Amino acid sequence: MAITNNRLTAEQYEQNFSDIHPPFDSREAALVDANRCLFCYDAPCTKSCPTSINIPKFIKQITTDNIKGSAYTILDANIMGGGCSKVCPVEKLCEGSCVFNLMDEPPIPIAKLQRYSTEKAIDHKWPLFQRKPSTGRKVAVIGAGPAGLSCAHVLSREGIDVTIFEKERKGGGLMTYGIAAYKVTPEFCEDEVNFITSLGGIEIKYEQELGKNVSLADLQANYDAVYIGIGVGVARQLAIPGEDLAGVEDAIRFIYDIREKGYPSVPVGDRVAVIGLGMTAIDAATQAKRLGAKEVTIVYRRTQAEMPSTEVELNLAKLDSCSLIWLASPKEIKGENGQVTQLICNVMELGVPDTSGRRTPIETGETITLNVDMVIKAAGQVPFEDLVDSNQLNNWKGKIAIDSNCATNIPGVFAGGDCVNGGKEVVDAVQAGKDGAKAILGFMYKERASE
């Protein structure tokens, strides 16, 4: 057993990481599905969308060949509607709410139709939005992820000049660095960021990190308001023996390296264990298999009924021949010569529900041993607690505390997205950015009125 890279041919990598949700292959195919829509009054699909996209309206616009109008309807509500059409868990949001589910018929493929319109807008660089004349007001946004970009776009449309400070070399945040490459390509993420900034009035300064070469105090002094959208990105540690052995990787770093370095450059083991069963765990497991791992086993301490991932995500892992072990919790990682060789897990059983309503895993006293040469930790992410504390922001274990107007305890400083909610969906972060922009506009107009 050995961890190596460049296991496959260029053709194999391309095939393994090709789009798992291919778009419509023709206008006619899109029209067939668009014309199935019942255009419900008080549509449940729209209600279940965190950004409140008027779904019946954009689908109706497709049926009348008004693709530009359809794209505007989507992107006006969700400026990252293109990316969300590829990564949203639609089975528990819009498509899961489609009335066709009640008729035992397939729901309208809303995400695919949304992709149909938005990709045309992004590919053709349609100038869908007009920016109001500059007001002379300036806002600093920390983080060029979904929350930050959404906030910046809303503000810029209102004539506010926005500067985004981003610690990475590219924008997009989670979309660019934290999602499986077969769901959304780095090229699309770059195109989407460029489409958002093409409005004008938005400047992104890359490799600028809060707490290193950017200070909150300086931003407060030089801008009328600050919006914090730094997300989460600190991997939760297992706190078990052997966690520092070679071959033990964080899922966040593993996925990041695939996106940043390219498939052949990322080492993968023959026998890989992935700990956890959220979206990040699934992405890590399936990509390990597609990089050439012979065996991938997902270990989860609860049962399928309690898993955080959706059934659609779980099926992706199963289709890639990943094995699953339920009711197993990592106890120890063993190794030889500094390299991981075994993962020891406690066998669990479920006890009484905890405060979240999920039943608490309890050790049975039995253990199982997996022979592995790589362990990928995907047991969740935690906020940047030290960074938040060092900036005197009120928080709960690193999650920034805000009021109903997205305001922090520091006047003129607002926040939203994963750094506030602890890590939800991309679409939730987009809505948080919209809410933050609205709050900032209200703050600045109130401030102007008092001058």
TIRONU-414067 format. One record per residue (C-alpha): residue number from 0; z, x, y. Coordinates in steps of 0.001 Angstrom, whole numbers, m for minus. Each point is the difference from the previous one (the first is absolute). Layout:
# residues N
[NUM,[Z,X,Y]]
...
This chain:
# residues 451
[0,[0,0,0]]
[1,[m893,1320,3440]]
[2,[m428,m1115,3562]]
[3,[m3509,882,1151]]
[4,[m2544,m1175,2515]]
[5,[m3783,m419,m10]]
[6,[60,m1599,m3460]]
[7,[m3113,m2133,439]]
[8,[m3565,320,1199]]
[9,[m1019,m1109,3489]]
[10,[m1747,m3010,m1553]]
[11,[3150,m995,m1910]]
[12,[2150,218,3127]]
[13,[m2513,m2125,1896]]
[14,[m56,m2608,m2747]]
[15,[3791,m55,m444]]
[16,[668,m427,3714]]
[17,[m2828,m2384,859]]
[18,[755,m3304,1722]]
[19,[1925,m2307,m2350]]
[20,[m843,m3025,2143]]
[21,[m3713,335,736]]
[22,[m1355,m2127,2866]]
[23,[m2531,m2812,m275]]
[24,[m3364,1401,m1008]]
[25,[m1957,m2488,2104]]
[26,[252,m2562,2799]]
[27,[m753,m2729,m2534]]
[28,[2970,998,m2175]]
[29,[2333,m175,3004]]
[30,[m1354,m3414,962]]
[31,[631,m1408,m3481]]
[32,[3724,737,258]]
[33,[260,m848,3691]]
[34,[m1509,m3429,m640]]
[35,[2654,m776,m2624]]
[36,[2688,m20,2706]]
[37,[1410,m3446,790]]
[38,[882,1057,3583]]
[39,[3425,m1567,m399]]
[40,[1743,m1596,2951]]
[41,[3284,1854,597]]
[42,[m1288,2582,m2463]]
[43,[2669,1533,m2280]]
[44,[m1961,3266,m166]]
[45,[353,512,3755]]
[46,[3699,m857,m152]]
[47,[564,2648,m2662]]
[48,[m1737,2759,1992]]
[49,[2565,2054,1956]]
[50,[m2581,502,2783]]
[51,[m1076,m3691,m20]]
[52,[m3719,626,m402]]
[53,[m1849,m3330,307]]
[54,[m1468,302,m3480]]
[55,[m1927,m3287,m200]]
[56,[m1603,803,3368]]
[57,[m1232,3473,m951]]
[58,[m1320,m1273,m3341]]
[59,[m1798,m2879,1751]]
[60,[m1564,2531,2356]]
[61,[m1335,1906,m3010]]
[62,[m1650,m3165,m1323]]
[63,[m1867,m350,3308]]
[64,[m1052,3676,29]]
[65,[2245,689,2993]]
[66,[1287,3260,m1456]]
[67,[861,1489,3370]]
[68,[2060,m3084,860]]
[69,[1655,155,m3421]]
[70,[952,3639,526]]
[71,[1409,m826,3445]]
[72,[2140,m2820,m1431]]
[73,[1476,2396,m2564]]
[74,[442,3068,2190]]
[75,[1351,m1914,2975]]
[76,[2943,m977,m2206]]
[77,[144,3202,m2047]]
[78,[m1751,3050,1425]]
[79,[400,1678,m3399]]
[80,[m1507,m2981,m1795]]
[81,[m2570,2296,m1594]]
[82,[2574,2179,m1700]]
[83,[2242,m2945,m816]]
[84,[m2899,m1656,m1833]]
[85,[152,2913,m2434]]
[86,[3746,555,m409]]
[87,[1792,m3294,741]]
[88,[1817,m1605,m2964]]
[89,[m2088,m3136,564]]
[90,[1123,m1469,m3306]]
[91,[3415,m655,1567]]
[92,[m1311,m735,3509]]
[93,[m3192,m1808,1024]]
[94,[m1774,m261,m3360]]
[95,[3250,m878,m1727]]
[96,[338,m2953,2391]]
[97,[m3568,m1274,m444]]
[98,[m54,m3662,m1032]]
[99,[m2447,795,m2799]]
[100,[2957,1504,m1876]]
[101,[1375,m3539,m277]]
[102,[m3277,m1126,m1577]]
[103,[m14,2712,m2661]]
[104,[m3060,1522,1653]]
[105,[m451,3535,1332]]
[106,[1199,296,3604]]
[107,[m2447,820,2779]]
[108,[m460,3820,14]]
[109,[1346,221,3547]]
[110,[461,3767,0]]
[111,[m3557,608,m1175]]
[112,[m1386,m2332,2677]]
[113,[2209,1669,2607]]
[114,[m1350,3353,m1095]]
[115,[m3567,m1338,251]]
[116,[381,m750,3711]]
[117,[2236,2863,1105]]
[118,[m1974,2746,m1728]]
[119,[m3123,m1121,1840]]
[120,[1887,132,3294]]
[121,[1373,3472,m707]]
[122,[m3234,1394,m1471]]
[123,[m2096,m1287,2909]]
[124,[2671,837,2587]]
[125,[m217,m3471,1520]]
[126,[1774,m80,3398]]
[127,[1962,m3160,m743]]
[128,[2745,483,2606]]
[129,[m17,522,3745]]
[130,[2691,1998,1736]]
[131,[1437,m1285,3259]]
[132,[m37,2430,2955]]
[133,[2715,2617,m159]]
[134,[3270,m1087,1569]]
[135,[1248,3558,412]]
[136,[2853,m704,m2412]]
[137,[513,2424,m2887]]
[138,[1575,m458,m3424]]
[139,[769,2662,m2600]]
[140,[m290,m974,m3656]]
[141,[1589,2202,m2657]]
[142,[m1998,m231,m3210]]
[143,[m3680,m833,m553]]
[144,[682,m2207,m2985]]
[145,[m685,m3738,m266]]
[146,[2875,m1004,2311]]
[147,[m814,2618,2634]]
[148,[m3751,m621,m20]]
[149,[470,m3767,158]]
[150,[2416,312,2911]]
[151,[m2331,2409,1820]]
[152,[m3036,m2258,m400]]
[153,[1758,m3083,1387]]
[154,[1363,1975,2945]]
[155,[m3324,1651,794]]
[156,[m1796,m3352,27]]
[157,[2399,m973,2792]]
[158,[m880,3100,2052]]
[159,[2961,2163,m1035]]
[160,[m777,3692,m555]]
[161,[1391,1041,m3392]]
[162,[689,3441,m1422]]
[163,[818,176,m3712]]
[164,[1919,2996,m1339]]
[165,[m764,559,m3698]]
[166,[1546,2708,m2173]]
[167,[m2917,212,m2469]]
[168,[m3547,1258,587]]
[169,[m1463,m3488,m427]]
[170,[978,m3514,1039]]
[171,[557,m3006,m2227]]
[172,[3453,799,m1339]]
[173,[618,m1590,m3384]]
[174,[m3625,m1149,m207]]
[175,[m1259,3575,265]]
[176,[2693,1903,m1864]]
[177,[1972,m2341,m2234]]
[178,[m2356,m2259,m1966]]
[179,[m2114,728,m3074]]
[180,[m3417,1425,843]]
[181,[m1804,m2528,m2202]]
[182,[1328,m2829,2183]]
[183,[m985,1377,3379]]
[184,[m1859,3236,704]]
[185,[1030,2587,2611]]
[186,[m3434,m466,1587]]
[187,[597,m3724,524]]
[188,[3455,668,1453]]
[189,[m1511,2399,2526]]
[190,[m2721,m2507,906]]
[191,[2617,m2723,474]]
[192,[2118,2167,2319]]
[193,[m3102,909,2005]]
[194,[m962,m3678,247]]
[195,[3452,m857,1360]]
[196,[m15,2788,2594]]
[197,[m3613,m710,1047]]
[198,[1420,m2745,2233]]
[199,[995,2737,2443]]
[200,[3330,682,1628]]
[201,[1491,1378,m3228]]
[202,[478,3742,m497]]
[203,[1394,1394,m3241]]
[204,[1676,3397,167]]
[205,[192,1412,m3516]]
[206,[2561,2408,m1507]]
[207,[2591,m1285,2462]]
[208,[3243,m822,m1784]]
[209,[3082,m1688,1388]]
[210,[2936,2388,m147]]
[211,[m2219,3088,m149]]
[212,[m2581,227,2768]]
[213,[584,m3491,1434]]
[214,[3306,m1252,1419]]
[215,[949,m3580,680]]
[216,[1605,1018,3295]]
[217,[m3254,1541,1267]]
[218,[m1982,m3070,m998]]
[219,[2469,m2255,1795]]
[220,[m341,2120,3129]]
[221,[m3809,m11,m1]]
[222,[m888,m3480,m1261]]
[223,[870,m3554,1005]]
[224,[1014,m872,m3585]]
[225,[133,1557,m3456]]
[226,[m823,m1621,m3337]]
[227,[1306,1636,m3187]]
[228,[m2037,m577,m3152]]
[229,[915,2994,m2134]]
[230,[84,m1889,m3311]]
[231,[1924,1281,m2991]]
[232,[m928,3013,m1996]]
[233,[3078,1658,m1430]]
[234,[0,m318,m3771]]
[235,[3169,m1339,m1567]]
[236,[1576,2690,m2163]]
[237,[1215,m707,m3531]]
[238,[3145,2141,283]]
[239,[m178,1062,m3656]]
[240,[52,3453,m1640]]
[241,[m3344,1785,m179]]
[242,[m1547,m1675,3022]]
[243,[m906,3402,1466]]
[244,[m2011,1185,m3031]]
[245,[m3661,914,381]]
[246,[m2161,m2982,m881]]
[247,[2315,m2547,1629]]
[248,[m1887,m1520,2923]]
[249,[541,m2716,2596]]
[250,[m2562,m2781,m305]]
[251,[m459,m10,3777]]
[252,[m927,3689,m14]]
[253,[m2182,m390,m3099]]
[254,[m2049,m2807,1597]]
[255,[m78,1836,3338]]
[256,[m1430,3112,m1653]]
[257,[m2721,m2011,m1739]]
[258,[m1030,m1472,3349]]
[259,[289,3238,1956]]
[260,[m1133,2690,m2449]]
[261,[m2475,m1847,m2212]]
[262,[77,m879,m3702]]
[263,[m793,3380,m1617]]
[264,[2709,1790,2004]]
[265,[2947,m2111,m1175]]
[266,[1740,1195,m3190]]
[267,[927,m2573,m2629]]
[268,[1779,278,m3336]]
[269,[m1107,m972,m3493]]
[270,[2997,m2296,m514]]
[271,[1204,m1614,3203]]
[272,[2995,m2272,561]]
[273,[118,m2156,3131]]
[274,[3384,m1378,1047]]
[275,[m103,m3352,1776]]
[276,[m2268,m3040,101]]
[277,[m947,m742,3582]]
[278,[m3477,377,1485]]
[279,[526,3727,550]]
[280,[989,474,m3643]]
[281,[m3098,m1847,m1200]]
[282,[m2224,2024,2327]]
[283,[1556,3248,m1227]]
[284,[m290,m968,m3676]]
[285,[m3590,m1196,117]]
[286,[m1135,2971,2059]]
[287,[1731,2453,m2342]]
[288,[m1986,m1558,m2843]]
[289,[m3217,139,2011]]
[290,[648,3665,820]]
[291,[m53,758,m3723]]
[292,[3533,m489,m1357]]
[293,[m98,m791,m3732]]
[294,[3094,m2224,3]]
[295,[1720,m1788,2872]]
[296,[3232,m1930,m577]]
[297,[1618,m2186,2641]]
[298,[3777,m287,m299]]
[299,[1750,m2940,1671]]
[300,[3681,m884,m162]]
[301,[m479,m3775,72]]
[302,[m2443,m2421,m1666]]
[303,[m3376,m1281,1069]]
[304,[1613,m3060,1582]]
[305,[1776,2225,2552]]
[306,[m2770,2530,741]]
[307,[m920,458,3688]]
[308,[m3718,417,m715]]
[309,[m2304,m2949,m555]]
[310,[m1515,m899,m3344]]
[311,[m3412,1004,1353]]
[312,[1343,3497,718]]
[313,[1663,177,m3412]]
[314,[m3287,m925,m1665]]
[315,[m1688,2919,1766]]
[316,[2413,2353,m1754]]
[317,[m555,m1720,m3331]]
[318,[m3782,192,393]]
[319,[394,3739,543]]
[320,[1930,207,m3295]]
[321,[3329,788,1627]]
[322,[2973,m764,m2261]]
[323,[3101,m1814,1230]]
[324,[3617,326,m1048]]
[325,[2206,m2786,1291]]
[326,[3782,188,416]]
[327,[116,3788,222]]
[328,[1662,1968,2797]]
[329,[m377,3786,469]]
[330,[3129,1919,m957]]
[331,[m1104,3644,m145]]
[332,[m3102,2165,198]]
[333,[m17,2985,m2335]]
[334,[m2199,3063,94]]
[335,[m797,3452,m1319]]
[336,[m671,3031,2170]]
[337,[327,m2182,3088]]
[338,[m2657,m2480,m1134]]
[339,[722,m3618,m910]]
[340,[m288,m806,m3716]]
[341,[1995,m3206,m536]]
[342,[1173,m3107,1816]]
[343,[3206,m1523,m1366]]
[344,[516,m3679,834]]
[345,[2913,m2367,m429]]
[346,[m871,m3222,m1803]]
[347,[1046,m2875,2256]]
[348,[765,m3690,m240]]
[349,[121,m2546,2805]]
[350,[3316,m1302,1234]]
[351,[874,m2437,2797]]
[352,[m2238,m366,3083]]
[353,[688,2269,2979]]
[354,[m77,m1066,3668]]
[355,[m3814,m56,m38]]
[356,[m13,m2402,m2937]]
[357,[m1298,2533,m2516]]
[358,[2081,658,m3098]]
[359,[1777,3353,37]]
[360,[m966,2565,m2689]]
[361,[2931,1183,m2124]]
[362,[54,3006,m2336]]
[363,[210,m826,m3705]]
[364,[1112,3475,m1081]]
[365,[m3307,742,m1724]]
[366,[m2628,2456,1241]]
[367,[m3681,692,m602]]
[368,[m1837,3296,429]]
[369,[m3539,448,1278]]
[370,[m1834,3288,m507]]
[371,[m1776,587,3317]]
[372,[m1367,2803,2124]]
[373,[15,m1943,3258]]
[374,[2346,m2568,1542]]
[375,[m1059,m1992,3069]]
[376,[2840,m1635,1916]]
[377,[m921,m3365,1511]]
[378,[3403,m1588,321]]
[379,[m627,m1167,3555]]
[380,[55,1460,3475]]
[381,[2750,256,2561]]
[382,[m214,66,3806]]
[383,[174,3139,2140]]
[384,[3746,m364,496]]
[385,[652,3441,1514]]
[386,[m2870,m386,2453]]
[387,[1105,m3461,1065]]
[388,[3649,1076,359]]
[389,[m944,3070,2030]]
[390,[m1738,m2246,2541]]
[391,[3079,m2229,401]]
[392,[m1833,m3061,m1291]]
[393,[2159,m2719,m1467]]
[394,[m885,m344,m3666]]
[395,[1080,m1100,m3415]]
[396,[m283,2974,m2365]]
[397,[m2992,1223,1957]]
[398,[m1726,m3353,500]]
[399,[m308,m393,3766]]
[400,[1853,m3000,1359]]
[401,[m1982,m2214,2384]]
[402,[640,m3334,1694]]
[403,[m2228,m3087,m11]]
[404,[m2248,1698,2582]]
[405,[m558,3126,m2129]]
[406,[2236,1961,2388]]
[407,[2310,2787,m1147]]
[408,[3359,785,1576]]
[409,[m1789,2384,2400]]
[410,[m1574,m1816,2992]]
[411,[m3783,192,m17]]
[412,[m146,1190,m3618]]
[413,[m1382,m2407,m2609]]
[414,[m595,353,m3736]]
[415,[m1605,m1728,m2942]]
[416,[m1604,286,m3417]]
[417,[1432,1827,m2972]]
[418,[2489,1989,2109]]
[419,[1649,m3354,739]]
[420,[m585,m2038,m3161]]
[421,[432,2875,m2460]]
[422,[m3482,m260,m1475]]
[423,[m2050,m3169,m381]]
[424,[m3769,m540,m133]]
[425,[m2625,1438,2345]]
[426,[m672,m3496,1343]]
[427,[3681,m393,927]]
[428,[m155,3231,1997]]
[429,[m3105,m1230,1839]]
[430,[1822,m3165,1036]]
[431,[3016,2070,1056]]
[432,[m2300,2007,2264]]
[433,[m1329,m3197,1571]]
[434,[3541,m1253,548]]
[435,[993,3325,1525]]
[436,[m2937,m25,2412]]
[437,[850,m3518,1140]]
[438,[3605,1061,590]]
[439,[m1079,3097,1950]]
[440,[m2325,m2042,2208]]
[441,[2841,m2413,739]]
[442,[2323,2914,777]]
[443,[m2445,1637,2412]]
[444,[m894,m3209,1818]]
[445,[3679,m851,352]]
[446,[643,3497,1309]]
[447,[m2878,m309,2478]]
[448,[1284,m3341,1248]]
[449,[3384,1550,771]]
[450,[m1473,2873,1993]]
